[in-house]
Amino acid sequence: MKTKIETVTRRALVHQATREEILDLARQQIAAAGAPALSLRAIARAMKVTAPALYRYFPNRDELVTELIIAAFRSLADTLQAARDARPENAHAARLFACAVAYRKWALAHPQDYLLIFGTPIPGYVAPAERTLPEAKCGFDVLVDELAATHKQGDLNLPAEYARPPAALQAQLSAWKKNYGYTAPIAAMYVALVCWYRLHGIVSLELDHQLQPMLGDANEFYRAQVSELLQNIGLKAGA
């Protein structure tokens, strides 16, 4: 005879497994028809249950979208952190390069997740900032933390335009630093932002199939851009 604790645990496991099944089916929908077409009713049909049965797991479409966004940000952050931490702590160039490569690999492996968090907004959906922004910050923190460590160790020889951004931009970065509790130097935060927008731009073009007509496989182009970017921010050779 099962104990009360065992029964509760089993119910919790079944509940979580059902939530994961719903999330997986939602990703399949997004991959097939785009995020705006996401429908709880369609998911219910695929699971052969009534739509109201899904409301025990997700009360509405927006809640489902929010959970997908949170899961995507967590997956990306975990991927970047694992890639970085697989390299020695003082091998900053290798760690940053690994992060950049992992970013593209994750996007190509999870295009629907990438487009959900970085692509065209879903009409009528407004992400709850108090839930999604902390998750979005986690992936970016991997880059900021590594650049801050690189800067602290003296392995960055930043050109003046990165070391001393214009006063107005410094004010914006200072406000950002204060609002989100960063302790990294302003220069490291600025460089992290520059790195992210450069690499994000290339990956977004590739996912939108804009690079393939010219290059075919964009892998070598991307890796060359990462290497050039590391040189541009003054990362010392052999760091």
TIZAMI-257297 format. One record per residue (C-alpha): x, z, y negated; residue in one letter. Coordinates in pm, whole numbers, plus 50000, padded with zeros to 5 digits. Example, Ala and Ser with C-alpha at 12.3 -4.5 7.8 and 13.67 -1.06 7.14 Angstrom:
BEGIN
+-------+-------+-------+---------+
!    xx !    zz !    yy ! residuo !
+-------+-------+-------+---------+
! 51230 ! 50780 ! 50450 !       A !
! 51367 ! 50714 ! 50106 !       S !
+-------+-------+-------+---------+
END
This chain:
BEGIN
+-------+-------+-------+---------+
!    xx !    zz !    yy ! residuo !
+-------+-------+-------+---------+
! 50000 ! 50000 ! 50000 !       M !
! 50136 ! 49899 ! 49662 !       K !
! 50197 ! 50161 ! 49399 !       T !
! 50050 ! 50135 ! 49051 !       K !
! 50395 ! 50055 ! 48910 !       I !
! 50448 ! 49775 ! 49164 !       E !
! 50107 ! 49628 ! 49077 !       T !
! 50180 ! 49637 ! 48705 !       V !
! 50526 ! 49484 ! 48760 !       T !
! 50379 ! 49206 ! 48973 !       R !
! 50117 ! 49129 ! 48710 !       R !
! 50385 ! 49121 ! 48441 !       A !
! 50595 ! 48880 ! 48649 !       L !
! 50296 ! 48652 ! 48712 !       V !
! 50205 ! 48664 ! 48343 !       H !
! 50560 ! 48568 ! 48241 !       Q !
! 50578 ! 48291 ! 48501 !       A !
! 50251 ! 48146 ! 48372 !       T !
! 50378 ! 48159 ! 48013 !       R !
! 50690 ! 47971 ! 48120 !       E !
! 50480 ! 47710 ! 48299 !       E !
! 50273 ! 47659 ! 47984 !       I !
! 50589 ! 47626 ! 47773 !       L !
! 50736 ! 47372 ! 48017 !       D !
! 50419 ! 47164 ! 48012 !       L !
! 50416 ! 47182 ! 47633 !       A !
! 50772 ! 47046 ! 47624 !       R !
! 50666 ! 46762 ! 47853 !       Q !
! 50378 ! 46682 ! 47618 !       Q !
! 50608 ! 46680 ! 47317 !       I !
! 50857 ! 46456 ! 47497 !       A !
! 50581 ! 46211 ! 47591 !       A !
! 50370 ! 46201 ! 47276 !       A !
! 50541 ! 46403 ! 47004 !       G !
! 50480 ! 46754 ! 46874 !       A !
! 50169 ! 46667 ! 46665 !       P !
! 49990 ! 46571 ! 46989 !       A !
! 50044 ! 46912 ! 47148 !       L !
! 49716 ! 47036 ! 47294 !       S !
! 49624 ! 47352 ! 47483 !       L !
! 49333 ! 47167 ! 47640 !       R !
! 49566 ! 46902 ! 47782 !       A !
! 49791 ! 47172 ! 47922 !       I !
! 49489 ! 47343 ! 48077 !       A !
! 49389 ! 47016 ! 48244 !       R !
! 49741 ! 46977 ! 48385 !       A !
! 49725 ! 47332 ! 48525 !       M !
! 49368 ! 47273 ! 48652 !       K !
! 49230 ! 47572 ! 48461 !       V !
! 48989 ! 47606 ! 48172 !       T !
! 49125 ! 47606 ! 47817 !       A !
! 48997 ! 47960 ! 47747 !       P !
! 49208 ! 48083 ! 48040 !       A !
! 49520 ! 47995 ! 47840 !       L !
! 49416 ! 48211 ! 47547 !       Y !
! 49537 ! 48518 ! 47736 !       R !
! 49887 ! 48375 ! 47700 !       Y !
! 49870 ! 48186 ! 47371 !       F !
! 49572 ! 48242 ! 47139 !       P !
! 49611 ! 47903 ! 46971 !       N !
! 49830 ! 47597 ! 46937 !       R !
! 50032 ! 47741 ! 46648 !       D !
! 50135 ! 48044 ! 46853 !       E !
! 50249 ! 47812 ! 47130 !       L !
! 50452 ! 47605 ! 46883 !       V !
! 50612 ! 47922 ! 46743 !       T !
! 50716 ! 48036 ! 47090 !       E !
! 50865 ! 47691 ! 47160 !       L !
! 51063 ! 47707 ! 46837 !       I !
! 51192 ! 48057 ! 46910 !       I !
! 51294 ! 47956 ! 47264 !       A !
! 51472 ! 47645 ! 47132 !       A !
! 51671 ! 47839 ! 46872 !       F !
! 51771 ! 48098 ! 47132 !       R !
! 51880 ! 47831 ! 47377 !       S !
! 52091 ! 47657 ! 47112 !       L !
! 52252 ! 47982 ! 46996 !       A !
! 52333 ! 48086 ! 47354 !       D !
! 52487 ! 47744 ! 47421 !       T !
! 52707 ! 47757 ! 47110 !       L !
! 52820 ! 48112 ! 47177 !       Q !
! 52906 ! 48037 ! 47540 !       A !
! 53107 ! 47728 ! 47440 !       A !
! 53297 ! 47922 ! 47172 !       R !
! 53367 ! 48225 ! 47389 !       D !
! 53499 ! 48012 ! 47674 !       A !
! 53812 ! 47955 ! 47459 !       R !
! 54076 ! 48219 ! 47374 !       P !
! 53988 ! 48439 ! 47076 !       E !
! 54282 ! 48324 ! 46864 !       N !
! 54241 ! 47953 ! 46946 !       A !
! 54016 ! 47892 ! 46646 !       H !
! 54047 ! 47514 ! 46634 !       A !
! 53955 ! 47490 ! 47002 !       A !
! 53665 ! 47731 ! 46958 !       R !
! 53524 ! 47540 ! 46661 !       L !
! 53569 ! 47207 ! 46837 !       F !
! 53391 ! 47346 ! 47145 !       A !
! 53099 ! 47463 ! 46928 !       C !
! 53066 ! 47119 ! 46773 !       A !
! 53072 ! 46941 ! 47109 !       V !
! 52821 ! 47188 ! 47254 !       A !
! 52586 ! 47126 ! 46960 !       Y !
! 52564 ! 46756 ! 47038 !       R !
! 52541 ! 46807 ! 47415 !       K !
! 52255 ! 47052 ! 47374 !       W !
! 52069 ! 46815 ! 47141 !       A !
! 52104 ! 46522 ! 47382 !       L !
! 51996 ! 46737 ! 47676 !       A !
! 51699 ! 46888 ! 47486 !       H !
! 51587 ! 46619 ! 47239 !       P !
! 51229 ! 46748 ! 47220 !       Q !
! 51354 ! 47098 ! 47134 !       D !
! 51600 ! 46964 ! 46878 !       Y !
! 51335 ! 46756 ! 46705 !       L !
! 51091 ! 47046 ! 46715 !       L !
! 51325 ! 47272 ! 46517 !       I !
! 51500 ! 47010 ! 46302 !       F !
! 51270 ! 46710 ! 46298 !       G !
! 50951 ! 46609 ! 46116 !       T !
! 50719 ! 46906 ! 46047 !       P !
! 50401 ! 46928 ! 46251 !       I !
! 50095 ! 46861 ! 46028 !       P !
! 49900 ! 47182 ! 45968 !       G !
! 50162 ! 47410 ! 46119 !       Y !
! 50352 ! 47665 ! 45912 !       V !
! 50623 ! 47856 ! 46098 !       A !
! 50607 ! 48234 ! 46050 !       P !
! 50936 ! 48293 ! 45870 !       A !
! 50960 ! 48655 ! 45977 !       E !
! 50979 ! 48542 ! 46340 !       R !
! 51157 ! 48206 ! 46327 !       T !
! 51423 ! 48257 ! 46059 !       L !
! 51609 ! 48535 ! 46244 !       P !
! 51622 ! 48311 ! 46551 !       E !
! 51739 ! 48011 ! 46347 !       A !
! 52013 ! 48226 ! 46195 !       K !
! 52163 ! 48317 ! 46533 !       C !
! 52305 ! 47972 ! 46604 !       G !
! 52442 ! 47933 ! 46254 !       F !
! 52598 ! 48279 ! 46280 !       D !
! 52819 ! 48156 ! 46564 !       V !
! 52978 ! 47906 ! 46326 !       L !
! 52996 ! 48147 ! 46031 !       V !
! 53154 ! 48423 ! 46240 !       D !
! 53419 ! 48192 ! 46383 !       E !
! 53510 ! 48050 ! 46045 !       L !
! 53527 ! 48402 ! 45900 !       A !
! 53762 ! 48507 ! 46182 !       A !
! 53972 ! 48195 ! 46125 !       T !
! 53991 ! 48272 ! 45753 !       H !
! 54081 ! 48636 ! 45816 !       K !
! 54362 ! 48542 ! 46052 !       Q !
! 54506 ! 48303 ! 45793 !       G !
! 54451 ! 47990 ! 45998 !       D !
! 54255 ! 47814 ! 45724 !       L !
! 54434 ! 47641 ! 45439 !       N !
! 54126 ! 47541 ! 45246 !       L !
! 54147 ! 47267 ! 44983 !       P !
! 54042 ! 47386 ! 44636 !       A !
! 53697 ! 47223 ! 44657 !       E !
! 53616 ! 47441 ! 44958 !       Y !
! 53803 ! 47754 ! 44859 !       A !
! 53651 ! 47763 ! 44510 !       R !
! 53314 ! 47585 ! 44497 !       P !
! 53149 ! 47539 ! 44155 !       P !
! 53019 ! 47855 ! 43990 !       A !
! 52652 ! 47761 ! 44029 !       A !
! 52703 ! 47695 ! 44398 !       L !
! 52893 ! 48022 ! 44439 !       Q !
! 52594 ! 48202 ! 44288 !       A !
! 52362 ! 48038 ! 44539 !       Q !
! 52593 ! 48127 ! 44828 !       L !
! 52623 ! 48485 ! 44704 !       S !
! 52244 ! 48520 ! 44696 !       A !
! 52221 ! 48373 ! 45045 !       W !
! 52491 ! 48611 ! 45165 !       K !
! 52306 ! 48911 ! 45021 !       K !
! 51962 ! 48808 ! 45145 !       N !
! 52074 ! 48761 ! 45503 !       Y !
! 52330 ! 49039 ! 45526 !       G !
! 52639 ! 48826 ! 45579 !       Y !
! 52982 ! 48985 ! 45542 !       T !
! 53181 ! 48660 ! 45568 !       A !
! 53373 ! 48536 ! 45262 !       P !
! 53188 ! 48290 ! 45039 !       I !
! 53442 ! 48021 ! 45128 !       A !
! 53374 ! 48061 ! 45501 !       A !
! 53000 ! 48039 ! 45445 !       M !
! 53038 ! 47728 ! 45233 !       Y !
! 53256 ! 47559 ! 45494 !       V !
! 53008 ! 47655 ! 45768 !       A !
! 52729 ! 47488 ! 45570 !       L !
! 52939 ! 47174 ! 45516 !       V !
! 53028 ! 47156 ! 45886 !       C !
! 52669 ! 47200 ! 45994 !       W !
! 52523 ! 46931 ! 45769 !       Y !
! 52797 ! 46681 ! 45865 !       R !
! 52752 ! 46728 ! 46239 !       L !
! 52375 ! 46763 ! 46219 !       H !
! 52356 ! 46431 ! 46035 !       G !
! 52545 ! 46246 ! 46307 !       I !
! 52345 ! 46402 ! 46590 !       V !
! 52015 ! 46329 ! 46415 !       S !
! 52113 ! 45965 ! 46367 !       L !
! 52206 ! 45940 ! 46734 !       E !
! 51879 ! 46094 ! 46852 !       L !
! 51695 ! 45851 ! 46625 !       D !
! 51889 ! 45566 ! 46794 !       H !
! 52049 ! 45454 ! 46469 !       Q !
! 52411 ! 45468 ! 46592 !       L !
! 52367 ! 45302 ! 46931 !       Q !
! 52318 ! 44944 ! 46802 !       P !
! 52664 ! 44966 ! 46641 !       M !
! 52855 ! 45191 ! 46878 !       L !
! 52668 ! 45212 ! 47206 !       G !
! 52790 ! 45552 ! 47322 !       D !
! 52854 ! 45763 ! 47011 !       A !
! 53065 ! 46023 ! 47191 !       N !
! 53406 ! 45908 ! 47067 !       E !
! 53280 ! 45862 ! 46713 !       F !
! 53140 ! 46214 ! 46712 !       Y !
! 53458 ! 46369 ! 46851 !       R !
! 53667 ! 46180 ! 46594 !       A !
! 53442 ! 46309 ! 46316 !       Q !
! 53477 ! 46666 ! 46442 !       V !
! 53857 ! 46636 ! 46447 !       S !
! 53860 ! 46488 ! 46097 !       E !
! 53628 ! 46761 ! 45971 !       L !
! 53854 ! 47035 ! 46106 !       L !
! 54149 ! 46874 ! 45928 !       Q !
! 53949 ! 46840 ! 45606 !       N !
! 53872 ! 47212 ! 45595 !       I !
! 54242 ! 47289 ! 45629 !       G !
! 54256 ! 47420 ! 45983 !       L !
! 54623 ! 47449 ! 46066 !       K !
! 54760 ! 47242 ! 46351 !       A !
! 54785 ! 47447 ! 46667 !       G !
! 54560 ! 47725 ! 46529 !       A !
+-------+-------+-------+---------+
END
